[in-house]
Amino acid sequence: MAYWWVNLGSTYKEEVTGFMWSPQKNKNDSRSVSYDNMLLIQPGDVIFAHSKKLIRAIGIATSRAQHSPKPNFGKAGLNWLDDGWLVEVDFTELIDPIDVREHMEKIRPNLPNKHSPLQMNGNAVQAYLFSLPEPMASVLASIRPTEFQAVTSRPSKYTDEDFDIENSVSAIEMRFDISATEKIQLAKSRRGQGLFKANVRLVESACRVTGVSQLSMLRASHIKPWRDANDVEKIDGFNGLLLAPHVDHLFDKGFITFEDKGQMELSPALNVEILKRWGIPQVLNVGDFCDEQKYYLAHHHENIFIATA
């Protein structure tokens, strides 16, 4: 297990949903130790997320770095190059964020000699990602021991079930019309991972049916199925929902769908006893969908939803 410090500035609310992203190089095409550090992260590593002078979240890396275009940050990050690295992280936001300036007496002796994330006065150094020596990480962990233990004791890797994944990925590898980076992202989107999962998390924050918001318990599910989507749609965050596994099964198999205004529609082929056993009400409105999502829901309603018994 290694320890890292990441400065999440204008993209904190986006990245804390479950990933870190950095450019591969500076705008002048020069290398950066901060960005190169992304390649050293391993699943299970611990990450302290700092933003606006506070450590606001602690996370566990759940993937290695992967080539990725810039996620849909909106206006944030307009000056960054588009080609970057993406690491998936299971972040937990702290109930009481840590102001490291209040703990510098303990932290200062453990600061790294080179590439320190903090100045001696406790102000953050302006760069993205820093490796933390274990003694410094231990001091930070001791400030919020209960929350640190809760985060680090969780399983460090999650997998999603899917159908015909390997055949789909093999077909991607045989393509010559897209770059290696695009192949990686399309393959990961087939598994509900990578840039697709990050983009979905920028649109959706919880399972609309169950209300569960713990991301490690949810799947990033395509609305317009991967097999029917073009390359752009395969990684479009608006073409996805975060769903609990049992809800994902019902949606993927066409037993439920959603109207534009959020009304859940049940297929006549669905045994409603299953809903009772799973604690899902038969009448439910999950909230309005945006216009971009409505486009994909129309496809699901017309092509996936089982409209007859």
Long-range contacts (C-beta under 8 A, 24 or more apart in sequence): 1-44, 1-45, 1-46, 1-152, 2-40, 2-41, 2-42, 2-45, 2-46, 2-131, 3-45, 3-46, 3-47, 3-48, 3-131, 3-132, 3-133, 3-134, 3-136, 3-137, 4-37, 4-41, 4-45, 4-46, 4-47, 4-48, 4-129, 4-130, 4-131, 4-132, 5-47, 5-48, 5-50, 5-117, 5-129, 5-130, 5-131, 5-132, 6-47, 6-48, 6-49, 6-50, 6-128, 6-129, 6-130, 7-50, 7-51, 7-117, 7-124, 7-125, 7-126, 7-127, 7-128, 7-129, 8-49, 8-50, 8-51, 8-56, 9-51, 9-52, 10-76, 10-77, 11-73, 11-76, 11-77, 12-49, 12-51, 12-52, 12-56, 14-71, 14-73, 14-76, 14-201, 14-202, 15-49, 15-89, 15-91, 16-49, 16-56, 16-57, 16-91, 16-93, 17-91, 17-198, 17-201, 17-202, 17-205, 17-215, 18-88, 18-89, 18-90, 18-91, 18-197, 18-198, 18-201, 18-215, 19-71, 19-86, 19-87, 19-88, 19-89, 19-197, 19-198, 19-201, 20-47, 20-86, 20-87, 20-89, 20-129, 21-68, 21-70, 21-71, 21-84, 21-85, 21-86, 21-87, 21-198, 22-84, 22-85, 22-128, 22-129, 23-70, 23-80, 23-81, 23-82, 23-83, 23-84, 23-85, 24-81, 24-83, 24-84, 24-85, 25-81, 25-83, 26-81, 27-79, 27-80, 27-81, 32-127, 32-128, 33-115, 33-127, 34-115, 34-127, 34-128, 34-129, 34-130, 35-84, 35-85, 35-128, 35-129, 37-128, 37-129, 37-130, 37-131, 38-65, 38-85, 38-87, 38-129, 39-64, 39-65, 39-85, 40-131, 41-65, 41-87, 43-156, 43-157, 44-156, 44-157, 46-137, 46-151, 46-152, 47-89, 47-91, 48-132, 48-137, 48-140, 49-91, 50-100, 50-117, 50-124, 53-99, 53-101, 53-123, 53-124, 54-97, 54-98, 54-99, 54-100, 55-94, 55-97, 55-98, 55-100, 55-140, 56-93, 56-94, 56-97, 57-91, 57-92, 57-93, 57-94, 58-91, 58-92, 58-94, 58-144, 58-147, 58-148, 58-151, 58-152, 59-89, 59-90, 59-91, 59-92, 59-151, 60-89, 60-90, 60-151, 60-152, 60-154, 60-156, 61-87, 61-88, 61-89, 61-156, 62-88, 62-89, 62-90, 62-156, 62-157, 62-158, 62-216, 63-87, 63-88, 63-193, 63-194, 66-184, 66-185, 66-188, 66-194, 67-180, 67-181, 67-184, 67-185, 68-181, 68-184, 68-185, 68-194, 68-195, 68-198, 69-181, 69-185, 69-195, 71-195, 71-198, 71-199, 71-202, 72-199, 72-202, 72-237, 73-202, 83-181, 86-194, 86-195, 86-198, 88-193, 88-194, 88-197, 88-198, 90-154, 90-158, 90-215, 90-216, 92-147, 92-150, 92-151, 94-144, 94-147, 95-147, 96-144, 98-140, 98-143, 98-144, 100-140, 103-139, 103-143, 106-139, 106-142, 107-136, 107-139, 107-140, 110-135, 110-136, 110-138, 110-139, 111-136, 112-136, 154-216, 155-216, 158-216, 160-191, 160-192, 160-193, 160-219, 160-220, 161-245, 162-190, 162-191, 162-192, 165-190, 165-191, 168-226, 168-227, 178-231, 182-231, 185-235, 186-231, 186-234, 186-235, 189-222, 189-226, 189-234, 189-235, 190-226, 190-234, 192-219, 192-220, 192-221, 192-222, 193-220, 194-235, 195-235, 196-220, 196-222, 196-234, 196-235, 196-236, 196-237, 196-240, 197-240, 198-237, 199-235, 199-236, 199-237, 199-240, 200-237, 200-240, 200-241, 200-242, 201-237, 201-242, 202-237, 203-237, 203-238, 203-240, 203-290, 203-293, 204-240, 204-241, 204-242, 205-242, 206-242, 207-241, 207-242, 207-243, 207-244, 207-247, 208-241, 208-243, 208-258, 208-262, 208-286, 208-287, 209-243, 209-244, 209-247, 209-264, 209-280, 209-284, 209-286, 210-244, 210-247, 210-280, 212-244, 215-242, 217-244, 217-245, 218-242, 218-243, 218-244, 219-243, 219-244, 219-245, 219-248, 221-248, 221-251, 221-252, 223-293, 223-296, 223-297, 223-299, 223-300, 224-296, 224-299, 224-300, 225-252, 225-304, 228-299, 228-303, 233-296, 236-292, 238-290, 238-292, 238-293, 238-295, 238-296, 239-293, 239-296, 246-278, 247-280, 251-300, 252-304, 253-306, 254-300, 254-304, 254-305, 254-306, 255-306, 256-305, 257-297, 257-300, 257-301, 257-304, 257-305, 258-286, 258-289, 258-297, 259-297, 259-301, 260-288, 260-289, 260-294, 260-297, 261-285, 261-288, 261-289, 262-286, 262-287, 262-288, 262-289, 265-301, 265-305, 267-305, 267-306, 267-307, 268-306, 268-307, 268-308, 268-309, 269-306, 269-308, 269-309, 270-306
